[in-house]
Amino acid sequence: MTNKEDSFQSIASIIKMLLSPYILGGLFLYGVATIIWLFILTRVPLSVAYPVQSMGYILAVFGAYFIFHEPLTFPKIAGVLFIMLGVSIIGFSGNELINK
């Protein structure tokens, strides 16, 4: 196995890295997320869709905790709670926009 510094030493190592299952899987998931995002944008007002997208930050914090064992500190939890509060406020006011 090569270390990170050796990954960009040759064209073959770059191609091998780009064809790794992790990179290909990530590109596939990014494509699926883009298609879902475009679908959402056709159904929901932009002023509601973008704040709800910030829920990805919440998933990232907890994903980093469970998958990468990063510490879950009080500031991170407080930030997640603020994001959830803001998204909730916008979501509730967004219902008025959708129902009109």
Order of alpha helices (4+ residues) and beta strands (2+ residues): alpha-alpha-alpha-alpha-alpha
